[in-house]
Every structure is written in structure tokens, then in C-alpha cells.
Amino acid sequence: MARDVVEFGSSDQPVEPDGRMNAAAFHRNHVAIWAVLGAFLAGKSGDVLEVGSGTGQHVVHFARHSPGITWWPSDLNERHLSSITAWRAHAGLPNIQPPRRIDLADPAWAAAMHGGGGPAELLAVFCANVVHIAPWRVAEGLLAGAASPLRADGRLFLYGPFKRDGKHTAMSNAVFDTSLREQDAEWGVRDIGELSAFAAGVGLALVETVPMPANNMILAFAPSSKGDAGA
């Protein structure tokens, strides 16, 4: 799948000799994102998968603040996988697993991960800044794949810019959306309603929408077919 997702970090800062990439977005948003994830994960244990881990900086930050959680980073881009590996080695945290190569456009990615030694159940799946810089089939694959391994009390968290009822929530998002579609006609800021409708068809329900800085949001989905534990 050529050019399905954009590469992060390569132009933000020089790559370290060990391969660590540095994304400016991490420095802008990691505190706000962790405020949401940390509140959900507090007092829990289990496995959390980050899909589209990018440079690997987020998973290191999250793992450092949640020693009782096992984190599974992943990406499709080979340079990102190398950066994640380097950040994991640099951090030296025991609760970060080696990164997995996951193609979200294939809805069977979760089964393949489990078959390759990954966890059978997930407490959470986290995905930041992916669905708007990838074709719609990637969003579909993400939702369909995440539905199966999530625990009854689990959550899928999506972070990024989103439209509401077909309208942008800020002019800056509209400008950003236009620039994305000029780069690739299959990219673009996704609508919450469209994501929710597809999610419902695979057994996920939108249970929370959290406003974030810079006109972003976190959408939290729960397994609708497994009860509402932890809601």
C-alpha cells in the first residue's frame, strides 16, 4: 500500500544517530492526551496497543506514567518502526514491547498480531493523527480490527481533528482539510458521524468526545456488543 500514511518527524528535527526521530506534534499534545488516557487507565492493568506510533515518543511517555500497563507500539512505515525501536531502547522501560508492523487497511490486523504472539485481549487501543492522513479504508480497518480484541471495559481512543455533522469545528481545520485533499484526494478530516456509523456496524459505540487543544478532539469508542462496563 504505497503512500497510505504520511511520515512524521523527518523534517521537524535532525534524526539522532541511533535513529530516534523527533516530532514537534509530540511536544504540543502529549500532556493533553495523557490527561485523558491516564484518567481511563488509572487503577487498571492490561495491554494497550498504539497504532500508528509514528516516532515512538508518545508510547514512551505513556509507558513511563503507567508502569502497570504493557504497551504495544506499532506502525507501517519502516523509518517509524526504526525510530520506535530506538526510543524504546533509549527509555529502557520494561513495559514497552518491540514495535509491530501493522497495516490498518487490513481488518485482519488484530488477528494477525495475536497470532504473532501479541495479546488476545486489549484494555485499550490508541491512535493519534492517522485517519485524516490516510484513505478511508484505513479508518474502516482500524475500527473493524480494534472491535474484536477490546475487553468489555476497553476503549478505542482516536485523537485528531474531526468534523461534526459534516462541518468543520474551526476555520483552521477547514484550511488543513483542503491542504490534505490537495496532497491526496483520499485524505481529509473525517466526520464524527461517519466514523460512528461505521463503528456501530462492527460493534463499537461512541461513548465520549473530549475537546482538545488546537481544535482537536479525542473520540472514545467502547465495545457495544460486550456490555457497558467501565462507562
C-alpha positions as a printed Julia matrix, in Angstrom:
231×3 Matrix{Float64}:
   0.0     0.0    0.0
   2.02    2.97  -1.23
   1.76    6.33   0.46
  -1.13    5.4    2.7
   0.1     7.44   5.64
   2.36   10.44   5.98
   5.75   10.28   7.66
   6.27   12.17  10.91
   9.39   13.62  12.41
  11.75   13.65   9.45
  11.57   17.4    8.9
  10.9    18.53  12.48
  14.32   17.87  13.96
  17.51   16.08  12.89
  17.35   12.31  13.35
  19.56   11.14  16.21
  22.48    8.84  15.38
  20.6     5.93  16.95
  17.59    6.51  14.68
  15.33    8.41  17.06
  13.06   10.85  15.23
  11.6    13.9   16.94
   8.08   15.08  16.07
   7.05   18.6   17.04
   3.46   17.38  17.43
   4.5    15.2   20.36
   5.74   18.2   22.33
   2.5    20.06  21.63
  -0.03   17.39  22.53
   1.36   14.64  24.77
   0.35   16.27  28.05
  -3.26   16.86  26.98
  -3.58   13.36  25.52
  -2.19   11.7   28.62
  -4.67   13.58  30.79
  -7.43   11.63  29.03
  -5.68    8.28  28.67
  -4.26    8.4   32.17
  -7.67    9.01  33.7
  -9.05    5.94  31.96
  -6.08    3.7   32.73
  -5.74    4.7   36.39
  -6.04    1.65  38.64
  -6.25   -0.76  35.7
  -3.84   -3.32  34.31
  -3.59   -4.99  30.94
  -2.31   -4.46  27.42
  -2.66   -1.28  25.37
  -1.91   -1.09  21.65
  -0.85    2.13  19.98
  -1.45    2.0   16.24
   0.4     4.47  14.08
   3.01    5.14  16.77
   5.0     7.45  14.5
   8.3     8.41  16.08
   7.63    6.39  19.25
   7.74    9.35  21.62
   4.13    9.06  22.76
   4.34    5.4   23.76
   7.48    6.09  25.81
   5.76    8.94  27.64
   2.64    6.87  28.29
   4.6     3.82  29.48
   6.69    5.91  31.84
   3.5     7.13  33.52
   1.76    3.74  33.68
   4.19    1.04  34.85
   1.32   -1.43  35.38
   0.29   -1.31  31.72
   2.04   -3.23  28.93
   2.32   -1.06  25.82
   2.46   -2.4   22.27
   3.62    0.21  19.71
   3.09   -0.32  16.0
   3.36    1.35  12.63
   3.53    0.59   8.91
   6.35    2.96   7.97
   9.8     1.36   8.24
  11.53    4.56   9.38
   8.94    4.94  12.11
   9.48    1.36  13.24
  13.21    2.07  13.47
  12.56    5.24  15.47
  10.2     3.43  17.83
  12.83    0.74  18.39
  15.43    3.41  19.14
  13.17    5.31  21.55
  12.31    2.03  23.31
  15.99    1.23  23.76
  16.76    4.78  24.88
  13.98    4.74  27.51
  14.83    1.29  28.83
  11.31    0.76  30.14
  10.29   -2.87  30.75
   6.61   -2.3   29.88
   7.13   -1.43  26.19
   7.06   -4.32  23.75
   9.04   -4.28  20.48
   7.1    -2.45  17.74
   4.86   -4.43  15.4
   4.31   -3.76  11.73
   0.55   -3.28  11.32
  -1.31   -2.43   8.13
  -4.58   -0.9    9.3
  -6.12   -1.21   5.85
  -6.35   -4.96   6.5
  -9.18   -5.58   9.03
  -7.47   -8.85   9.98
  -4.51   -6.98  11.51
  -5.63   -7.7   15.09
  -5.89  -11.45  14.48
  -2.51  -11.41  12.8
  -0.99   -9.58  15.76
  -2.39  -12.14  18.21
  -1.21  -14.98  16.0
   2.25  -13.45  16.05
   2.5   -13.52  19.83
   0.52  -10.39  20.68
  -2.16  -10.17  23.37
  -5.53  -11.82  22.85
  -7.33   -9.02  24.71
  -6.65   -5.3   24.85
  -7.58   -2.84  27.54
  -7.28   -0.01  25.03
  -6.25    0.93  21.53
  -4.87    4.42  20.95
  -4.43    6.08  17.57
  -3.31    9.68  17.02
  -3.27   11.68  13.8
  -3.78    8.81  11.38
  -7.3     8.65   9.94
  -7.13   12.07   8.26
  -3.78   11.38   6.56
  -4.77    8.01   5.16
  -7.51    6.66   2.87
 -10.94    5.97   4.36
 -10.25    2.21   4.18
  -7.6     2.74   6.87
 -10.21    4.2    9.23
 -12.51    1.28   8.43
  -9.74   -1.23   9.06
  -8.79    0.45  12.32
 -12.34    0.34  13.67
 -13.1    -3.17  12.44
  -9.82   -4.58  13.69
  -9.98   -2.91  17.11
 -13.5    -4.13  17.86
 -12.56   -7.78  18.31
  -9.7    -7.72  20.84
 -11.08   -4.95  23.07
 -12.11   -6.1   26.54
 -15.67   -5.44  27.71
 -14.34   -2.5   29.71
 -11.96   -1.45  26.94
 -11.75    1.68  24.84
 -10.58    2.76  21.42
  -9.24    6.33  21.53
  -8.87    8.36  18.34
  -7.05   11.7   18.52
  -7.0    14.35  15.83
  -9.15   16.93  14.03
 -12.72   15.87  13.21
 -15.79   17.34  11.57
 -19.12   17.4   13.4
 -22.35   16.95  11.41
 -20.4    17.46   8.21
 -18.98   20.82   9.3
 -15.52   21.81  10.44
 -15.22   22.93  14.05
 -12.72   25.68  13.18
 -11.56   27.58  10.13
  -8.02   26.28  10.64
  -9.33   22.73  10.32
 -11.09   23.61   7.08
  -7.86   25.02   5.66
  -5.98   21.94   6.86
  -8.58   19.67   5.26
  -8.19   21.44   1.93
  -4.41   21.08   2.06
  -4.72   17.37   2.83
  -7.05   16.73  -0.09
  -4.74   18.66  -2.4
  -1.93   16.27  -1.41
  -4.09   13.17  -1.82
  -7.77   13.05  -2.79
  -8.29   10.1   -0.42
  -7.12   12.03   2.63
  -9.15   14.5    4.69
 -10.56   15.4    8.09
 -13.14   12.73   8.97
 -16.67   13.32  10.2
 -17.63   12.04  13.65
 -20.99   10.84  12.36
 -19.44    8.78   9.58
 -16.93    7.22  11.96
 -19.66    6.46  14.5
 -21.92    4.89  11.87
 -19.2     2.56  10.65
 -18.15    1.77  14.23
 -21.7     0.77  15.12
 -21.63   -1.78  12.33
 -18.58   -3.51  13.79
 -19.71   -3.46  17.43
 -18.31   -0.19  18.73
 -20.21    2.75  20.19
 -19.0     6.33  20.56
 -19.22    6.98  24.31
 -17.25   10.2   24.76
 -16.0    13.18  22.77
 -13.3    15.2   24.53
 -12.29   18.64  23.23
  -8.53   19.05  22.98
  -6.19   21.99  22.34
  -5.66   23.34  18.82
  -9.17   22.34  17.66
  -8.51   18.62  18.03
 -10.61   16.01  19.83
 -10.37   12.58  21.37
 -13.15   10.19  20.39
 -13.63    7.26  22.76
 -15.37    4.12  21.49
 -16.49    1.2   23.66
 -17.5    -2.35  22.65
 -21.27   -2.07  22.3
 -21.72   -5.82  22.0
 -19.82   -6.6   25.2
 -21.79   -4.51  27.64
 -21.06   -1.09  29.04
 -18.6    -1.99  31.8
 -16.43    0.92  32.86
 -18.54    3.56  31.11
